[in-house]
Structure formats: structure tokens, C-alpha cells
Amino acid sequence: MFRSSLVVVFLLAFVCLVTPVQAQSPYPEEVLEEYAACMERHDLDAIKELVWVHNNVERIDATIYGLPKDDFDDKSALTISERLQYRASRAERFERLNEEVPMATSGPLQYPHHLRPALDVNYERTGERMDCTVILAESGVTPPDNRDIGSGWASDLNITTADSADRGEVDLVVDYANPGRVLASSCPSGYGGEYSNHIGATSDWGQTWTSSQVGNNSGSTWECDPVSYYQSSTGNVYHSKIACNNGNCDSTWVKMRVSADNGGTWSDCAGRPGSDSSEDRQWHVADNTEFYDSNDDGVPETANACYGNLYVTWHNTNQQKVARSTDDCATWSSRTNLTGTYQAISPDINVAADGHVYAVWQNQGGGGSFKIAGSDDCGMTWDAPSALIVKDRLGEWKNLVPAQCSIYGGVSALPNVDVDRAPKSQFYGRVYMAMFDFNQSGCGDGPGCNDWDSNCNIDIWFTYSDDEGATWVTPTNITAGDGNKVDHFLGYMRVDETDGSIYIAYHRSRLNPTELADRQKTHYFVLRSIDGGATWQEFQASSLEGDERQYGGSSFERGHYNRMDVYAGVSWPVWIDRREVLGVPGEEEIVVRKLCSEPSHWTERAPTFTAPVVTATAIGSKNVRVEWDLPDIYWGDADENPAARKFQLWVDGALDQDNISATDTTLVWVATECSAQHSFVIRAINQCGISKDYAAGTATATGCCDNNPIVNVTPDGPMTSCVGTAVGLTAQISGGAGPFDYQWYRDGSPISGAVNSTYSASDLGVHSYNCRVEGDGCSD
């Protein structure tokens, strides 16, 4: 047997640690204390009116507000009323004495912080909100334009919880070159001076968010259709929108702005993509693939001539149009009409790895269809293919369902397009389309607001092309399994360009409806396919149910469009959600969630679909070497915190070793006998706690010679030593029968001449040392 000891040798150096600065309030501490005291006094009166408070309330589940369960340390033997009354009487007593009021900030007498969101909802409902903000206003401090609006989440995160504004039409995009950067946007709320599209941005994988506006709305108080996209060639993010040309909104234009600091500041692009006066519903994309695989060997080696191009599609009087920019939106060219007038609406646009561009849309009006056009010359001409019908539409271009029917026209029958850009994917270059359409013909414009029992429901139809859009497989209804009377709407499809997995996000009403409420209430879901759309997995992204039909909601509801993004196995669904808090419906909020996936290997993808394997080899002296490969696609956590990953070793179905380094690929397991075959499984666990089990390897230990001793290396590591100082290692043995043969190993390899019971380790760097000892007559 042998043991390992770790000796670390390093050169001494000075290290400077940089600690991130926490966001600070701009108000002085005494102003904040006065504001908090004002709110607390009003809370004491208001709490008596809240029907959900009773004598035994100790704690409210923080997840109701989208917060971690352990976010508040409020558990107390005292009721909420008792705590507030005690604090109020204490404040009154010290104020009479004209002394500073000492208040508990922790423990059983602290302020019950989880009441704050609930009380805010109650004040909003009753109109009894105490205006303590005058205290902040009188301080003379001007608050910053950007504000922190979140700091991580347990499940989904409401990134607009800081205000009481209604939101609609939400977009989200990930910077593939720097996946910690995510930008969400929505139509302006009109609340608090917000008249330009809302921006929520994060640079730390959603741990913290800042809120701002995209700006420049030409003096009007209206704009909509927010779309953002990062450009890898510059690091810029581009935001397009439909906005007014002036304060009177004489015309509506497609406008684009650009930001070089992740949405912190914005500037106008030099030119407009279009030149018309009634432009509507634009979409844009950046070509971010610098090299593509032209010889099917899985290695991108050919330069993409379209790299960095921007493409925008929109309609004017329902004529679908497209334009491109080859100079980072300084100018626009190749304006092309894809249809005639009054023929198109609801577009999407995307690019293949080789620069092929695809635009899709649906016909406006009855007897419609879903169409696609393509360009194989970087957007100069659009005849690859030319306005090809992919699927006949079963309903109207907008349809009414119980979950969304207040907004004009209801739900749009959206088509989405994306392409597999992962060079090692079996489906590299495959073009995918998803379409939100009725499950059957004869449904008109849908069941309307109140017909929950109608068998007409919106489903997701899916198809693909393996010849650059020239021909398509017959579209399949991939949500038919949910049954009739279940609606799927306002979704979006994206393909993960690291492995080709397909993701579709969408709102879904309740399964098996038996009353109107079942088709009015929705959760948000994500479908995922790792086999080119042959099979699908379903994930529920939302933690609370949304309902747009309750009293007090915005007539705009969720808007007409929704979007999500995905990169390296992490999807970012985002949606407009009007959820109940303690039975009281709130306003329309922007809700986002980071969904991780499992650590993945290419062997698990087509065409093999086999799990990664563990190799177990008996190496003598009761030792078994266990070997495995690292995940070679991704860890499924977007590389946010690699230090939080780990491996585990499971032997015969039981956990044997935990917290194995995520960079290790081998270890030695020591048996107690040499008679039984053992099963070895490696489990990879990413920072999100999602795991992947490797296929088991088996081995039977050898080398159970009675003359072999038990060996311990001293001193036992890990250890640290300075340069020029050797560490003496000793192989201490017990039992066995000699004479004994010694062999020292460094990092698994034998050290020449190191055949004694001691060894002096002085090698620079980080190394592991083992000593192998064989007893008399033993060969291993």
C-alpha cells in the first residue's frame, strides 16, 4: 500500500487583494434612519388592517417575493404585532427623553423585514401609502440615474420589483464573448419619467442588476418593440426599437442605439436602417461567428466574410423589409423588400456560422402562412431561398386566448428561426423554425376571453431544414402531449452555439383545465432538445403563477413579443409576469431566471448518445486507479464560478470521496480485500448543484500479499515550503514481513534512484509524493 503527501514549494511575493466595493446609498445615515422610522410608525398602524396577520405569525416565506428562503433572520418567539408595538413604545420613550433611540438590528426584537414587500403591496392596493419620501427629497441629495435592482435569486428574479410600474414586451440577450454580461429590455412604463425603453443590465451573471433607459425618444412619450444584441467583433451592444420621429409622433421609425459599456450609456447610430414613415416590428441580429467549419472536421478554419455585420428586418405597411450594416451601424445598405405590401408581420432574423442569413415572418390576414427567405451573400440579395412557405397557418395572425385577450388582437402567432452554429454538432448548419399556432384548423381567432372549454388552443410547431432552407420536414406539434385546452404562447427559440442544443421558452396555462381560471393563469416554461429536435425536456422556470386577467392589470398585458437567450448550457428565460403576493395581484414585472444544465460531453450527443465512462484498473497493492475525462462541451454553469465545481467518487452505490477537484481526472482507491469486483462511478457537479453521472467502471483489486506492510508517509500533506528548503519525507511501515523494497513517486511517476525509506523533496512547484513498499516475496 502507499499514501500520498503533498509538498508545495513557492517563491515568496507580495499579493494585493482587491475587494469589490458594495453599492452605497447616496443619502446620509441620519436621513435613512429618519425615513425608516417614518415607514415603521406607519407600518404599525397598517399591520392591524392586514387580514393575513394573526397572533401567531412569526415568519413569512421569503420565496413569495422571489427571495432566498434564508434571506431574512426574522424567526422570533414574539408575534409581529408584539415586536412592532415594543419597538414603537421604546422609540416613544427615548424620544420623550430627547435621546438617541437604540433599536435592535438582529435577534428576536429586530424589525420584521419580510413585511416590507407585503406592506408595499397593501399600500398600493388601498392607496394608503405613507409618503415618507419627502424626508429623502428634503435632504437635497440627487439619487443616481442607475440603481441596484437585485442581488441574486433563489429561483426566478423580479428585476423591476423596486418600482410599481407596468412593463410589457421584454427582450433578453447574452454576450457570448463575455457570458457574465446579460441585458434585458422592455417597453417604457411611463412611470417616474421613463419614456424610453427600459434597460436592466448585469455584468456578473445576474447577481446584481442596474436599471436605466435606452434614451432618445425624440421628445415623444412612446416607443416599443425593444430588441438588443451584442456584437462580438466590437463588444458593443445594439438596441433597436420602434420610436416616433418627433414629439408629435408624425411618423414611426426603426431606430438603433449602441452602447460600449453594457447599457450604461447609449448613443445614436449614424443612420436609419429604413427610410419609410410607418415602420413597425423590427428585429435585428449581429453575425458573431468569425470562423466556420467548411470541411466537416469539427474545426472552424475558414474566415466568415460576413463577420460583424448587423442585419435588421421590419415591416412598413406590412411589407417585410431588411437592411444590413457592414460598418457597425454607421451606414445601412442593401435595403430589400421581401414581400409586397400588407403581406407580412411578426418577423425574426438569424445567421448561420458561414454567414448565411435567414428572415422569417407570417402573412398578415386570413389564409396566412409562415415564410422564410435567405441570403447567402451577406445580405446583399435574398433568394436563398426566396419567400418560401414553411407551414400554413391554422389561425389568424393574432388570436385571443383566456390568458391574454385584453391587448389589441391578443396573442401573435410568432415564427422564430435559428441555426446550429456548433462546429462539433451532428446537426451543424441545420436551420430550425418554431411557430406558435393553433392545434387545429377552424378555430378562427381563438376561444376568446372566457371559453376555457374550447378545444382550440395554441401549441408550438417545430420543423427544420438540412439544405439551407430549400426544403423542410413536415412541421410537428411538440406540445400536443399537454392535451387540448392548454395554451402555449409568447415564446422564443434559441440554439446554443456551443453544442447545438435547442431551447424554446413560452407561457403555458394549466394542464387539464376544469374552470376558466385554469386557462387564465400561467407559468413560464423552457423546452430543451439535445438531439436536433427529436425529443424534448421540459423545465418550469417560474416559481409563482402569473395572471393577467385579475383586476387592476394593464390593458397592454404582456405585450406582443417575448425573448430569451442561451449560451454554454445556461438559458436565460425572461418574461412579463403579473403574480399574486398574499392574494393581491401586482403590476406587470420583468422576471428572469438563470437555468443551468448538467455537465456535458460530446459522447452524449448524436450520433453516439452514450454517457462518459469511468476506467477502473487494478494496479496492485490493493490499489485501483480510477480515471475519467473532464466535460468537453461545458459544465452547464456558464463558467461563473469554476471553483464551486467538484467531482465525487461513488463505490458500489455509496459515496466514497467528496470534494474532488474539478480539474482532476484520476485518483487511487484502496481496497481492503482482493476478492470482490467493485463498481466505480464519477459524478460531476457544477456550481448550480446539477450533476452528471459517468458510466460505471469495474475492477477487482490485486496485490493482497500477506507480507505487504501498511505504509504512512510523514509528514502528511498538504505542506508549504520556501525555495531552497527541502522537506524530508519518511515512509513509516507497520506489519508485513521484510526485507522491504521502496520506490518513491512524484506526481504518479517513479523517481529515479529514490529507493530508500526516506526522500528529500525540493522540487519547485506543486507536487504529490507517494512511496510504494513491497514485502518479502510480494510482486505488487
Summary of the structure (lengths in Angstrom):
residues: 780
radius of gyration: 31.4
end to end distance: 8.9
largest distance: 99.8
contacts: 2642
relative contact order: 0.09
helix: 9%
strand: 36%
